[in-house]
C-alpha cells in the first residue's frame, strides 16, 4: 500500500487521472457529433470513415490533454508540490466557488493506478488472443483443394491484391476467418467448401479478400489498442461496435458489386450463422457484426438504408452529451465579475477572500440572508485572522488587500483576466512575495518559453523550500503554473 500511495502522490498520477476525467466529457462530445453523422449518412463507407475519425479524434484529444498537463522541467528543477488545484495548473480562477473541482483533485490521482492495472490486463488479454491466433495457423489445419486455392488467387487478382494469400481448412474454426496482414491466411471450416455451392463459396472468399483489400486486419489491431488504452470509456466501445458493423457492411457491398447476386450471398451468410464462431482472437471473420441485420440489409437495402441509431444508443448519447455540457460549464472558470460587481457581498466572497476562506465559512456565509448578518460575518472573519486583535489595525487584512492590489497591478493577463485571477496573482495572494525569484523572459536551452521561477524558503502548512515555476507558452504574458514537486 505504501508503494501505491507513493505513486498516487507523484505528478504523473495527477496528470493521468485528470486526463481520464477530461476524456469522459471530451468523448461525449465526439460521440454526439458521430451520432448526428450516423443519423444523416446512409453509405457504410461514410459511416465507417466517420467512426474511424471519431476514434482517432478521441485519442488525439486525450493525448493533447496529457501533453497540456505534462510538467516542464527548468534546468533540472521541478515545480510546486502544493495544493492539488495549484500543482495541476488548471487555472481555476475562483477555486473556492467550484467546490466539485477540489473533490476531483483528490480523486483524480487514484484513477491512475487503476487505469494502469486495466491497461495491463488488456495487454495480457490481447497477447493471449495473439497466441491463440498463432495456434490457429499451425494446429488442426490442412491444405484446401487446389481448385479453390487457384480460385482464391484469381479472386485476389480481381481485387488487385499482389500479396500471396494462403487458404487452409481448419477444424478449430466454425466460420471463415482471416488472419494476418503481411502474410494473410484465410481459414475455412473443414467441410464447409464441400457443403456450399460454388457461388456461395466464392462470395465468402471475396468477403475475406475485401478485408485484405481494405487493410481491415491492421485497422482491427489498432482498434484493439485504443480499446485497451481507453477501456473505461463507454463511448470508445460504442464507436468500436459501429466500426465493426460498418466494416462488415463495406465488405458486403464489395462482394455484391463484384458477383452481382445479393440473394445468393445472403443465403451464404445465413448458413454461416448456424456455425457462428464465438471466439475473440484478433481476427476478422465473415460472420462479424450483426449477421441478421446484414442479411436484412442485403435483401431489403431500399428499406434499410435510412436506419439510424437504436433508442438505447440515442438515450446514452443524450445522457453523455448532457454530461459533457455540464462538465464544460464546470471546467470553464468564471472569467467575468458581472454578478459580483452588482452585489458587494458576492464580490467579497468570490473575489476578495476566494483563496483564503474555508469551506465551512463559505457555507455559513451563503446561508445568511441580510446585509447586517453579512457585515457581522465579515467583521468576525477578519478578526479571527488578526494577529493583534487588541489593536485598531488588522495587519492580516491590510496585507491581504495589499497583495490583491499588487497582483492586479503586476500580473494582469492578456487573456482579459485580472491580476488576482492569474496563477502568479493567486500564489502571491496566498503566500506573499517569494524569497527568491528568477525571471527569464527569453527562456533557456531547456525551456524555449519565457518563465519565472519562485522560491519560498518556508510556507506555513506547506513546508520548506517550495519552488514554483510559471511558463508563458503564449509569449504574450499569460504565465501559467507548471505541475511538479518540491525542489
VOPAGU-2260 file (C-alpha; in pm, 1 decimal, decimal comma):
REM VOPAGU-2260
SITE   aa  ch    i         X         Y         Z
SITE  UNK   A    0       0,0       0,0       0,0
SITE  UNK   A    1     292,8     235,8      63,6
SITE  UNK   A    2     409,5     190,8    -295,0
SITE  UNK   A    3      60,6     268,6    -422,8
SITE  UNK   A    4      35,4     581,2    -210,6
SITE  UNK   A    5     378,5     693,0    -324,8
SITE  UNK   A    6     271,1     657,1    -688,1
SITE  UNK   A    7     -54,7     842,3    -627,6
SITE  UNK   A    8     136,8    1136,0    -483,7
SITE  UNK   A    9     350,1    1177,1    -796,4
SITE  UNK   A   10     268,2    1442,6   -1059,2
SITE  UNK   A   11     230,4    1167,5   -1320,9
SITE  UNK   A   12     -62,5    1015,5   -1132,5
SITE  UNK   A   13    -233,2    1351,5   -1114,3
SITE  UNK   A   14    -186,0    1419,3   -1483,5
SITE  UNK   A   15    -309,4    1073,7   -1588,0
SITE  UNK   A   16    -609,6    1098,9   -1356,6
SITE  UNK   A   17    -704,4    1440,1   -1489,2
SITE  UNK   A   18    -667,3    1317,5   -1846,2
SITE  UNK   A   19    -906,7    1032,3   -1769,1
SITE  UNK   A   20   -1162,8    1267,7   -1619,2
SITE  UNK   A   21   -1139,6    1513,0   -1908,3
SITE  UNK   A   22   -1165,1    1230,1   -2162,1
SITE  UNK   A   23   -1514,1    1146,6   -2035,1
SITE  UNK   A   24   -1674,6    1473,5   -2139,6
SITE  UNK   A   25   -1448,3    1509,4   -2444,0
SITE  UNK   A   26   -1552,4    1165,8   -2566,5
SITE  UNK   A   27   -1917,0    1250,2   -2505,2
SITE  UNK   A   28   -1889,7    1548,9   -2736,7
SITE  UNK   A   29   -1723,5    1336,1   -3005,7
SITE  UNK   A   30   -1993,5    1070,1   -2964,8
SITE  UNK   A   31   -2269,3    1327,6   -3001,8
SITE  UNK   A   32   -2113,6    1455,0   -3325,1
SITE  UNK   A   33   -2076,3    1099,8   -3455,8
SITE  UNK   A   34   -2436,1    1021,9   -3362,4
SITE  UNK   A   35   -2557,8    1314,1   -3571,5
SITE  UNK   A   36   -2339,9    1193,7   -3858,9
SITE  UNK   A   37   -2478,2     840,3   -3837,9
SITE  UNK   A   38   -2834,5     970,7   -3841,5
SITE  UNK   A   39   -2774,7    1157,2   -4167,2
SITE  UNK   A   40   -2530,6     930,0   -4354,9
SITE  UNK   A   41   -2651,8     619,5   -4538,6
SITE  UNK   A   42   -2336,7     490,0   -4704,7
SITE  UNK   A   43   -2147,2     231,7   -4494,5
SITE  UNK   A   44   -1819,0     373,5   -4625,3
SITE  UNK   A   45   -1903,7     720,5   -4496,5
SITE  UNK   A   46   -2031,1     584,0   -4165,6
SITE  UNK   A   47   -1718,1     372,6   -4122,3
SITE  UNK   A   48   -1490,3     664,5   -4206,9
SITE  UNK   A   49   -1678,6     887,8   -3961,5
SITE  UNK   A   50   -1644,5     631,7   -3682,2
SITE  UNK   A   51   -1271,4     593,9   -3754,6
SITE  UNK   A   52   -1226,7     970,0   -3742,8
SITE  UNK   A   53   -1417,7     981,4   -3413,2
SITE  UNK   A   54   -1196,6     710,1   -3263,9
SITE  UNK   A   55    -878,3     885,1   -3375,4
SITE  UNK   A   56   -1011,5    1217,8   -3252,3
SITE  UNK   A   57   -1069,3    1082,4   -2901,5
SITE  UNK   A   58    -712,2     951,0   -2889,8
SITE  UNK   A   59    -571,6    1280,4   -3019,9
SITE  UNK   A   60    -772,8    1487,5   -2772,9
SITE  UNK   A   61    -660,9    1267,9   -2482,9
SITE  UNK   A   62    -301,2    1296,6   -2598,2
SITE  UNK   A   63    -323,8    1674,5   -2625,4
SITE  UNK   A   64    -480,0    1691,6   -2280,4
SITE  UNK   A   65    -197,2    1485,0   -2134,6
SITE  UNK   A   66      65,7    1695,5   -2312,3
SITE  UNK   A   67    -102,0    2010,5   -2184,0
SITE  UNK   A   68     -64,6    1877,2   -1831,0
SITE  UNK   A   69     291,6    1749,9   -1868,0
SITE  UNK   A   70     537,9    1929,4   -1641,6
SITE  UNK   A   71     816,8    2136,3   -1792,0
SITE  UNK   A   72    1143,9    2097,4   -1607,2
SITE  UNK   A   73    1356,1    2407,6   -1584,6
SITE  UNK   A   74    1727,6    2330,2   -1562,6
SITE  UNK   A   75    1674,6    2017,2   -1360,8
SITE  UNK   A   76    1435,5    2182,7   -1114,5
SITE  UNK   A   77    1077,6    2079,7   -1077,1
SITE  UNK   A   78     786,0    2293,6    -978,0
SITE  UNK   A   79     545,8    2310,8    -690,1
SITE  UNK   A   80     426,9    2035,8    -464,6
SITE  UNK   A   81     139,4    2219,2    -310,5
SITE  UNK   A   82    -236,2    2201,8    -305,9
SITE  UNK   A   83    -361,6    1990,8    -593,8
SITE  UNK   A   84    -554,4    2275,2    -753,3
SITE  UNK   A   85    -223,7    2462,1    -786,0
SITE  UNK   A   86       0,6    2175,9    -885,5
SITE  UNK   A   87    -205,6    2082,6   -1187,5
SITE  UNK   A   88    -211,3    2430,3   -1336,4
SITE  UNK   A   89    -578,0    2410,7   -1427,7
SITE  UNK   A   90    -630,4    2786,1   -1392,0
SITE  UNK   A   91    -939,9    2773,8   -1167,4
SITE  UNK   A   92    -978,1    3148,5   -1127,7
SITE  UNK   A   93   -1224,1    3108,3    -846,3
SITE  UNK   A   94   -1117,7    2783,7    -683,5
SITE  UNK   A   95   -1343,2    2803,1    -380,7
SITE  UNK   A   96   -1652,7    2863,7    -591,2
SITE  UNK   A   97   -1600,9    2543,6    -784,4
SITE  UNK   A   98   -1613,4    2302,4    -491,1
SITE  UNK   A   99   -1652,1    1984,0    -702,9
SITE  UNK   A  100   -1310,6    2051,1    -856,4
SITE  UNK   A  101   -1147,9    2008,6    -516,4
SITE  UNK   A  102   -1311,7    1670,6    -482,3
SITE  UNK   A  103   -1184,2    1572,7    -825,6
SITE  UNK   A  104    -838,9    1688,9    -722,3
SITE  UNK   A  105    -839,0    1422,2    -452,4
SITE  UNK   A  106    -996,1    1151,0    -667,2
SITE  UNK   A  107    -802,1    1201,0    -990,7
SITE  UNK   A  108    -459,4    1067,9    -880,2
SITE  UNK   A  109    -619,3     744,8    -757,6
SITE  UNK   A  110    -755,1     677,7   -1104,7
SITE  UNK   A  111    -402,8     638,4   -1243,7
SITE  UNK   A  112    -309,7     304,9   -1077,0
SITE  UNK   A  113    -645,8     152,3   -1163,0
SITE  UNK   A  114    -607,0     270,1   -1521,8
SITE  UNK   A  115    -258,4     118,1   -1535,6
SITE  UNK   A  116    -393,3    -210,9   -1397,9
SITE  UNK   A  117    -671,5    -211,6   -1657,3
SITE  UNK   A  118    -429,6    -144,1   -1941,3
SITE  UNK   A  119    -204,4    -421,6   -1814,7
SITE  UNK   A  120    -493,3    -667,2   -1802,9
SITE  UNK   A  121    -597,8    -561,1   -2152,2
SITE  UNK   A  122    -245,6    -618,1   -2281,4
SITE  UNK   A  123    -240,7    -966,9   -2133,2
SITE  UNK   A  124    -577,3   -1040,9   -2294,2
SITE  UNK   A  125    -454,5    -925,0   -2635,1
SITE  UNK   A  126    -133,9   -1127,2   -2601,1
SITE  UNK   A  127    -346,2   -1431,3   -2522,9
SITE  UNK   A  128    -553,5   -1362,3   -2833,9
SITE  UNK   A  129    -241,2   -1322,1   -3045,1
SITE  UNK   A  130    -105,5   -1655,5   -2921,0
SITE  UNK   A  131    -441,8   -1816,1   -2994,5
SITE  UNK   A  132    -430,7   -1677,6   -3347,6
SITE  UNK   A  133     -82,9   -1822,1   -3397,6
SITE  UNK   A  134    -215,6   -2152,6   -3272,0
SITE  UNK   A  135    -486,9   -2145,2   -3537,1
SITE  UNK   A  136    -219,3   -2111,5   -3804,3
SITE  UNK   A  137     -39,9   -2431,3   -3702,0
SITE  UNK   A  138    -284,6   -2672,9   -3540,1
SITE  UNK   A  139    -570,8   -2865,5   -3691,6
SITE  UNK   A  140    -518,5   -2730,4   -4042,8
SITE  UNK   A  141    -480,9   -2886,4   -4384,3
SITE  UNK   A  142    -442,9   -2751,2   -4735,3
SITE  UNK   A  143    -762,5   -2661,8   -4917,2
SITE  UNK   A  144    -829,8   -2827,1   -5255,7
SITE  UNK   A  145    -607,2   -2689,7   -5527,6
SITE  UNK   A  146    -909,8   -2578,6   -5723,3
SITE  UNK   A  147   -1009,8   -2337,5   -5451,2
SITE  UNK   A  148    -656,0   -2215,6   -5396,6
SITE  UNK   A  149    -642,7   -2122,1   -5761,9
SITE  UNK   A  150    -986,4   -1964,3   -5737,1
SITE  UNK   A  151    -870,7   -1758,2   -5438,6
SITE  UNK   A  152    -570,3   -1634,6   -5638,7
SITE  UNK   A  153    -797,5   -1537,4   -5930,0
SITE  UNK   A  154   -1035,7   -1353,3   -5698,8
SITE  UNK   A  155    -739,9   -1174,2   -5540,4
SITE  UNK   A  156    -625,0   -1063,6   -5884,1
SITE  UNK   A  157    -971,3    -919,7   -5948,7
SITE  UNK   A  158    -932,0    -713,1   -5631,5
SITE  UNK   A  159    -578,8    -612,0   -5736,5
SITE  UNK   A  160    -412,3    -788,8   -5445,2
SITE  UNK   A  161     -43,3    -853,8   -5508,4
SITE  UNK   A  162      34,4   -1041,2   -5186,4
SITE  UNK   A  163      14,0   -1421,3   -5184,3
SITE  UNK   A  164    -281,7   -1542,3   -4976,9
SITE  UNK   A  165    -286,7   -1885,0   -4817,3
SITE  UNK   A  166    -610,5   -2085,3   -4798,7
SITE  UNK   A  167    -637,2   -2362,6   -4538,1
SITE  UNK   A  168    -913,4   -2572,4   -4387,6
SITE  UNK   A  169    -927,6   -2588,0   -4007,8
SITE  UNK   A  170   -1109,1   -2799,3   -3755,2
SITE  UNK   A  171   -1075,3   -2526,9   -3488,2
SITE  UNK   A  172   -1295,3   -2262,0   -3650,5
SITE  UNK   A  173   -1668,0   -2259,8   -3719,4
SITE  UNK   A  174   -1679,3   -1982,9   -3979,9
SITE  UNK   A  175   -1427,6   -1837,6   -4228,5
SITE  UNK   A  176   -1157,9   -1635,4   -4052,7
SITE  UNK   A  177    -888,1   -1401,1   -4182,9
SITE  UNK   A  178    -554,0   -1396,9   -4000,0
SITE  UNK   A  179    -258,3   -1171,9   -4061,4
SITE  UNK   A  180    -194,0    -860,5   -4267,7
SITE  UNK   A  181     153,0    -903,2   -4415,2
SITE  UNK   A  182     109,0   -1280,3   -4458,7
SITE  UNK   A  183    -268,8   -1316,2   -4485,6
SITE  UNK   A  184    -428,5   -1651,7   -4423,8
SITE  UNK   A  185    -791,1   -1749,7   -4483,1
SITE  UNK   A  186    -916,0   -2036,1   -4267,2
SITE  UNK   A  187   -1225,6   -2225,1   -4379,8
SITE  UNK   A  188   -1406,2   -2475,1   -4154,6
SITE  UNK   A  189   -1344,5   -2830,0   -4267,0
SITE  UNK   A  190   -1628,3   -2948,0   -4490,5
SITE  UNK   A  191   -1777,5   -2601,7   -4549,6
SITE  UNK   A  192   -1635,8   -2575,4   -4901,3
SITE  UNK   A  193   -1785,2   -2912,4   -4992,6
SITE  UNK   A  194   -2127,9   -2830,6   -4848,6
SITE  UNK   A  195   -2183,3   -2490,8   -5011,3
SITE  UNK   A  196   -2248,6   -2418,7   -5378,0
SITE  UNK   A  197   -1964,4   -2272,1   -5579,8
SITE  UNK   A  198   -2121,3   -1924,2   -5596,9
SITE  UNK   A  199   -2163,1   -1900,3   -5220,6
SITE  UNK   A  200   -1804,9   -2013,7   -5151,9
SITE  UNK   A  201   -1673,5   -1753,4   -5395,7
SITE  UNK   A  202   -1883,1   -1485,6   -5225,5
SITE  UNK   A  203   -1742,3   -1580,2   -4884,0
SITE  UNK   A  204   -1386,3   -1577,9   -5015,3
SITE  UNK   A  205   -1449,5   -1239,5   -5174,7
SITE  UNK   A  206   -1562,5   -1109,2   -4838,8
SITE  UNK   A  207   -1236,1   -1215,9   -4675,5
SITE  UNK   A  208   -1033,0   -1072,1   -4962,3
SITE  UNK   A  209   -1223,8    -747,2   -4926,2
SITE  UNK   A  210   -1096,3    -725,8   -4569,1
SITE  UNK   A  211    -741,1    -762,8   -4700,3
SITE  UNK   A  212    -800,7    -503,4   -4970,2
SITE  UNK   A  213    -929,7    -257,1   -4709,4
SITE  UNK   A  214    -648,5    -326,3   -4456,1
SITE  UNK   A  215    -915,3    -423,4   -4202,7
SITE  UNK   A  216    -696,7    -670,0   -4014,3
SITE  UNK   A  217    -442,0    -397,1   -3940,5
SITE  UNK   A  218    -717,3    -149,1   -3853,9
SITE  UNK   A  219    -869,3    -406,4   -3619,0
SITE  UNK   A  220    -539,7    -437,5   -3430,6
SITE  UNK   A  221    -508,7     -60,3   -3392,0
SITE  UNK   A  222    -869,6     -50,2   -3279,1
SITE  UNK   A  223    -794,3    -303,7   -3006,8
SITE  UNK   A  224    -500,6     -94,9   -2888,6
SITE  UNK   A  225    -731,5     203,8   -2842,3
SITE  UNK   A  226    -984,0     -16,5   -2663,1
SITE  UNK   A  227    -709,0    -126,6   -2426,0
SITE  UNK   A  228    -590,6     226,0   -2350,3
SITE  UNK   A  229    -942,5     367,8   -2308,2
SITE  UNK   A  230   -1110,1      56,5   -2172,4
SITE  UNK   A  231   -1300,7     260,4   -1912,9
SITE  UNK   A  232   -1476,6     478,2   -2170,5
SITE  UNK   A  233   -1824,7     362,2   -2286,5
SITE  UNK   A  234   -1805,4     586,7   -2592,1
SITE  UNK   A  235   -1496,2     402,4   -2717,1
SITE  UNK   A  236   -1674,3      68,3   -2701,0
SITE  UNK   A  237   -1977,7     210,0   -2877,5
SITE  UNK   A  238   -1762,7     356,1   -3156,6
SITE  UNK   A  239   -1578,7      22,5   -3184,5
SITE  UNK   A  240   -1909,7    -153,1   -3231,7
SITE  UNK   A  241   -2006,4      92,9   -3504,5
SITE  UNK   A  242   -1671,3      41,2   -3676,8
SITE  UNK   A  243   -1704,4    -336,6   -3678,9
SITE  UNK   A  244   -2061,7    -325,9   -3802,6
SITE  UNK   A  245   -1992,8     -77,9   -4082,8
SITE  UNK   A  246   -1671,6    -258,9   -4175,0
SITE  UNK   A  247   -1864,8    -576,5   -4247,8
SITE  UNK   A  248   -2124,2    -382,8   -4447,8
SITE  UNK   A  249   -1849,8    -228,2   -4660,5
SITE  UNK   A  250   -1713,4    -573,9   -4741,4
SITE  UNK   A  251   -2064,4    -698,3   -4814,9
SITE  UNK   A  252   -2110,7    -416,7   -5065,0
SITE  UNK   A  253   -1782,5    -506,2   -5234,4
SITE  UNK   A  254   -1893,3    -868,1   -5265,3
SITE  UNK   A  255   -2230,6    -775,8   -5416,0
SITE  UNK   A  256   -2065,3    -527,2   -5652,0
SITE  UNK   A  257   -1833,3    -797,5   -5785,0
SITE  UNK   A  258   -2063,6   -1100,2   -5815,9
SITE  UNK   A  259   -2393,5    -912,9   -5854,0
SITE  UNK   A  260   -2604,4   -1170,6   -5663,0
SITE  UNK   A  261   -2708,2   -1032,7   -5324,6
SITE  UNK   A  262   -2963,6   -1311,4   -5268,3
SITE  UNK   A  263   -2706,1   -1589,6   -5308,9
SITE  UNK   A  264   -2464,6   -1408,3   -5077,8
SITE  UNK   A  265   -2738,0   -1360,6   -4816,5
SITE  UNK   A  266   -2803,2   -1735,1   -4821,5
SITE  UNK   A  267   -2432,1   -1797,6   -4765,3
SITE  UNK   A  268   -2433,6   -1563,0   -4464,6
SITE  UNK   A  269   -2740,2   -1738,6   -4324,8
SITE  UNK   A  270   -2552,6   -2068,5   -4349,3
SITE  UNK   A  271   -2260,9   -1917,5   -4158,7
SITE  UNK   A  272   -2498,5   -1803,2   -3883,3
SITE  UNK   A  273   -2564,7   -2166,0   -3798,8
SITE  UNK   A  274   -2195,6   -2221,3   -3724,4
SITE  UNK   A  275   -2117,4   -1877,1   -3581,8
SITE  UNK   A  276   -1773,1   -1850,9   -3422,3
SITE  UNK   A  277   -1777,8   -1722,2   -3065,9
SITE  UNK   A  278   -1404,0   -1673,1   -3017,4
SITE  UNK   A  279   -1237,5   -1335,4   -2963,5
SITE  UNK   A  280    -897,1   -1389,8   -3122,5
SITE  UNK   A  281    -754,7   -1089,0   -3305,7
SITE  UNK   A  282    -902,8   -1199,1   -3638,2
SITE  UNK   A  283   -1159,1   -1075,7   -3888,4
SITE  UNK   A  284   -1443,2   -1319,3   -3956,0
SITE  UNK   A  285   -1709,7   -1321,9   -4225,3
SITE  UNK   A  286   -1971,7   -1357,1   -3953,4
SITE  UNK   A  287   -1870,6   -1037,0   -3778,8
SITE  UNK   A  288   -2123,6    -771,0   -3680,7
SITE  UNK   A  289   -2496,7    -836,3   -3658,9
SITE  UNK   A  290   -2537,9   -1104,4   -3921,9
SITE  UNK   A  291   -2917,1   -1090,0   -3919,6
SITE  UNK   A  292   -2911,0    -715,0   -3986,9
SITE  UNK   A  293   -2656,7    -765,0   -4262,7
SITE  UNK   A  294   -2875,3   -1023,0   -4432,3
SITE  UNK   A  295   -3180,9    -799,1   -4399,2
SITE  UNK   A  296   -2983,8    -509,5   -4546,6
SITE  UNK   A  297   -2873,6    -719,7   -4845,5
SITE  UNK   A  298   -3226,2    -836,8   -4921,2
SITE  UNK   A  299   -3411,0    -513,1   -4841,3
SITE  UNK   A  300   -3147,8    -246,4   -4898,0
SITE  UNK   A  301   -3403,2      12,4   -5009,7
SITE  UNK   A  302   -3581,6      -6,4   -4676,2
SITE  UNK   A  303   -3277,1     -32,6   -4453,0
SITE  UNK   A  304   -3057,1     243,7   -4587,2
SITE  UNK   A  305   -3211,8     504,7   -4366,5
SITE  UNK   A  306   -3181,1     316,0   -4042,0
SITE  UNK   A  307   -3032,4     516,6   -3756,3
SITE  UNK   A  308   -2933,7     452,2   -3401,9
SITE  UNK   A  309   -3134,5     237,0   -3169,1
SITE  UNK   A  310   -3333,4     403,2   -2891,6
SITE  UNK   A  311   -3098,9     286,9   -2610,5
SITE  UNK   A  312   -2797,9     420,7   -2801,3
SITE  UNK   A  313   -2970,4     753,1   -2858,7
SITE  UNK   A  314   -3057,8     778,3   -2488,4
SITE  UNK   A  315   -2699,4     700,5   -2386,9
SITE  UNK   A  316   -2568,5     961,2   -2627,9
SITE  UNK   A  317   -2814,6    1217,2   -2496,3
SITE  UNK   A  318   -2704,0    1146,5   -2139,1
SITE  UNK   A  319   -2336,8    1169,7   -2235,8
SITE  UNK   A  320   -2399,2    1496,0   -2418,4
SITE  UNK   A  321   -2567,0    1640,4   -2110,8
SITE  UNK   A  322   -2272,3    1524,3   -1901,1
SITE  UNK   A  323   -2034,0    1687,3   -2146,3
SITE  UNK   A  324   -2215,5    2020,2   -2132,6
SITE  UNK   A  325   -2222,7    2009,8   -1752,9
SITE  UNK   A  326   -1853,3    1923,2   -1739,1
SITE  UNK   A  327   -1767,8    2202,3   -1981,2
SITE  UNK   A  328   -1956,2    2457,5   -1778,2
SITE  UNK   A  329   -1789,8    2335,0   -1459,9
SITE  UNK   A  330   -1445,3    2326,1   -1615,8
SITE  UNK   A  331   -1457,1    2681,0   -1753,8
SITE  UNK   A  332   -1355,4    2919,8   -1478,4
SITE  UNK   A  333   -1579,5    3217,9   -1420,7
SITE  UNK   A  334   -1398,1    3489,6   -1609,8
SITE  UNK   A  335   -1634,9    3776,2   -1557,9
SITE  UNK   A  336   -1744,9    3960,0   -1247,6
SITE  UNK   A  337   -2080,5    4087,7   -1365,0
SITE  UNK   A  338   -2280,0    3943,6   -1077,8
SITE  UNK   A  339   -2010,1    4027,9    -825,9
SITE  UNK   A  340   -1993,9    4389,9    -941,6
SITE  UNK   A  341   -2363,3    4441,3    -875,6
SITE  UNK   A  342   -2361,2    4267,0    -536,6
SITE  UNK   A  343   -2085,6    4367,5    -292,2
SITE  UNK   A  344   -2147,0    4059,5     -78,9
SITE  UNK   A  345   -2071,6    3832,7    -374,6
SITE  UNK   A  346   -1770,1    4040,1    -471,5
SITE  UNK   A  347   -1628,7    3996,9    -121,1
SITE  UNK   A  348   -1694,9    3621,7    -127,0
SITE  UNK   A  349   -1588,5    3541,1    -483,7
SITE  UNK   A  350   -1305,7    3788,1    -527,3
SITE  UNK   A  351   -1168,4    3936,9    -207,0
SITE  UNK   A  352   -1140,5    3621,7       4,4
SITE  UNK   A  353   -1186,9    3349,8    -256,8
SITE  UNK   A  354    -843,6    3197,2    -190,1
SITE  UNK   A  355    -841,1    3215,8     189,6
SITE  UNK   A  356   -1195,8    3142,5     303,7
SITE  UNK   A  357   -1259,1    2793,2     440,1
SITE  UNK   A  358   -1536,5    2569,2     312,6
SITE  UNK   A  359   -1725,3    2587,2     640,4
SITE  UNK   A  360   -1704,6    2965,3     639,1
SITE  UNK   A  361   -1825,7    2985,5     280,6
SITE  UNK   A  362   -2123,2    2762,0     356,2
SITE  UNK   A  363   -2212,7    2965,3     661,9
SITE  UNK   A  364   -2184,8    3292,9     470,9
SITE  UNK   A  365   -2407,8    3169,3     188,0
SITE  UNK   A  366   -2681,0    3089,5     439,8
SITE  UNK   A  367   -2700,5    3448,2     560,6
SITE  UNK   A  368   -2999,8    3645,2     437,7
SITE  UNK   A  369   -2949,5    4007,6     548,3
SITE  UNK   A  370   -2677,2    4265,1     491,6
SITE  UNK   A  371   -2635,8    4315,4     866,4
SITE  UNK   A  372   -2561,9    3946,9     913,2
SITE  UNK   A  373   -2308,6    3953,4     630,1
SITE  UNK   A  374   -2132,7    4259,8     766,8
SITE  UNK   A  375   -2111,1    4096,3    1107,5
SITE  UNK   A  376   -1969,6    3781,2     947,0
SITE  UNK   A  377   -1703,8    3980,0     757,8
SITE  UNK   A  378   -1602,7    4156,0    1076,3
SITE  UNK   A  379   -1563,0    3824,8    1260,2
SITE  UNK   A  380   -1383,8    3671,3     957,5
SITE  UNK   A  381   -1105,1    3929,2     968,8
SITE  UNK   A  382   -1097,4    3934,4    1349,1
SITE  UNK   A  383   -1024,2    3560,5    1363,5
SITE  UNK   A  384    -718,8    3618,7    1143,7
SITE  UNK   A  385    -593,7    3936,1    1313,9
SITE  UNK   A  386    -252,1    3867,3    1474,2
SITE  UNK   A  387    -307,5    4162,6    1713,9
SITE  UNK   A  388    -680,8    4163,5    1791,2
SITE  UNK   A  389    -644,6    4420,0    2071,8
SITE  UNK   A  390    -526,2    4692,0    1835,5
SITE  UNK   A  391    -732,4    4900,7    1594,0
SITE  UNK   A  392    -522,9    4789,6    1296,9
SITE  UNK   A  393    -574,6    4448,7    1136,7
SITE  UNK   A  394    -238,4    4362,9     984,6
SITE  UNK   A  395    -362,6    4044,8     817,0
SITE  UNK   A  396    -646,2    4220,9     633,1
SITE  UNK   A  397    -427,1    4512,7     526,9
SITE  UNK   A  398    -157,8    4278,9     394,2
SITE  UNK   A  399    -415,9    4071,1     210,6
SITE  UNK   A  400    -561,3    4368,2      23,9
SITE  UNK   A  401    -210,8    4498,1     -45,7
SITE  UNK   A  402    -132,7    4165,9    -214,2
SITE  UNK   A  403    -451,7    4184,8    -423,1
SITE  UNK   A  404    -365,4    4536,1    -536,8
SITE  UNK   A  405      -9,8    4430,8    -623,0
SITE  UNK   A  406    -135,3    4126,9    -815,9
SITE  UNK   A  407    -381,3    4339,4   -1015,2
SITE  UNK   A  408    -105,4    4586,2   -1095,4
SITE  UNK   A  409     172,0    4342,7   -1190,8
SITE  UNK   A  410      10,6    4018,3   -1307,8
SITE  UNK   A  411    -274,0    4121,9   -1536,7
SITE  UNK   A  412    -306,0    3875,5   -1827,2
SITE  UNK   A  413    -366,0    3949,2   -2193,1
SITE  UNK   A  414    -648,6    3693,9   -2187,8
SITE  UNK   A  415    -873,6    3950,9   -2017,3
SITE  UNK   A  416    -812,7    3810,7   -1670,3
SITE  UNK   A  417    -736,5    4040,3   -1381,2
SITE  UNK   A  418    -413,0    4001,2   -1192,2
SITE  UNK   A  419    -576,7    3831,6    -894,8
SITE  UNK   A  420    -720,3    3568,2   -1130,4
SITE  UNK   A  421    -381,4    3471,4   -1274,1
SITE  UNK   A  422    -165,0    3189,5   -1142,6
SITE  UNK   A  423     106,9    3428,6   -1029,8
SITE  UNK   A  424    -150,9    3650,2    -862,2
SITE  UNK   A  425    -307,7    3354,1    -683,0
SITE  UNK   A  426      27,6    3234,7    -549,5
SITE  UNK   A  427     127,7    3585,8    -449,0
SITE  UNK   A  428    -200,7    3641,8    -260,5
SITE  UNK   A  429    -170,8    3307,9     -82,1
SITE  UNK   A  430     199,0    3306,4       6,6
SITE  UNK   A  431     314,6    3665,0     -36,4
SITE  UNK   A  432     631,4    3777,8    -216,7
SITE  UNK   A  433     875,6    3494,0    -285,4
SITE  UNK   A  434    1210,4    3482,2    -108,1
SITE  UNK   A  435    1387,5    3425,5    -439,8
SITE  UNK   A  436    1268,4    3496,3    -791,6
SITE  UNK   A  437    1434,3    3425,3   -1125,7
SITE  UNK   A  438    1287,1    3587,9   -1436,8
SITE  UNK   A  439    1385,1    3450,1   -1777,8
SITE  UNK   A  440    1192,3    3645,0   -2044,4
SITE  UNK   A  441    1393,5    3476,1   -2322,4
SITE  UNK   A  442    1361,8    3124,5   -2184,3
SITE  UNK   A  443    1652,7    2884,5   -2151,4
SITE  UNK   A  444    1810,3    2598,6   -2351,1
SITE  UNK   A  445    1579,4    2357,4   -2168,5
SITE  UNK   A  446    1261,7    2569,9   -2194,8
SITE  UNK   A  447    1205,1    2773,9   -2508,5
SITE  UNK   A  448     929,8    2982,4   -2349,7
SITE  UNK   A  449     958,5    3275,8   -2108,8
SITE  UNK   A  450     936,4    3156,8   -1749,7
SITE  UNK   A  451     966,0    3269,4   -1389,0
SITE  UNK   A  452    1096,6    3062,5   -1101,4
SITE  UNK   A  453     973,3    3148,3    -749,2
SITE  UNK   A  454    1113,3    3000,6    -430,8
SITE  UNK   A  455     973,1    3020,2     -79,6
SITE  UNK   A  456    1205,1    2904,6     195,9
SITE  UNK   A  457     917,7    2821,2     429,1
SITE  UNK   A  458     539,0    2827,1     385,6
SITE  UNK   A  459     309,4    2757,1     676,2
SITE  UNK   A  460     110,1    2433,3     637,9
SITE  UNK   A  461     301,2    2355,2     316,3
SITE  UNK   A  462     664,7    2305,6     412,0
SITE  UNK   A  463    1012,4    2428,7     335,4
SITE  UNK   A  464    1171,2    2504,2       0,1
SITE  UNK   A  465     855,4    2548,2    -200,9
SITE  UNK   A  466     952,6    2603,9    -566,2
SITE  UNK   A  467     700,9    2720,7    -825,3
SITE  UNK   A  468     761,6    2765,2   -1197,6
SITE  UNK   A  469     541,6    2974,9   -1427,0
SITE  UNK   A  470     570,6    2938,4   -1804,8
SITE  UNK   A  471     432,2    3170,6   -2071,9
SITE  UNK   A  472     361,1    2937,0   -2362,1
SITE  UNK   A  473     179,0    3211,9   -2550,0
SITE  UNK   A  474     475,4    3450,7   -2522,5
SITE  UNK   A  475     223,3    3725,6   -2454,8
SITE  UNK   A  476     240,9    3744,3   -2077,7
SITE  UNK   A  477      -0,6    3461,2   -1985,1
SITE  UNK   A  478     214,0    3282,6   -1728,6
SITE  UNK   A  479      68,6    2952,0   -1612,2
SITE  UNK   A  480     182,3    2743,3   -1320,2
SITE  UNK   A  481     370,8    2421,7   -1403,6
SITE  UNK   A  482     279,7    2096,5   -1224,5
SITE  UNK   A  483     560,8    1922,7   -1045,7
SITE  UNK   A  484     704,6    1857,8    -699,3
SITE  UNK   A  485     900,5    2042,2    -431,4
SITE  UNK   A  486    1255,6    2144,6    -515,9
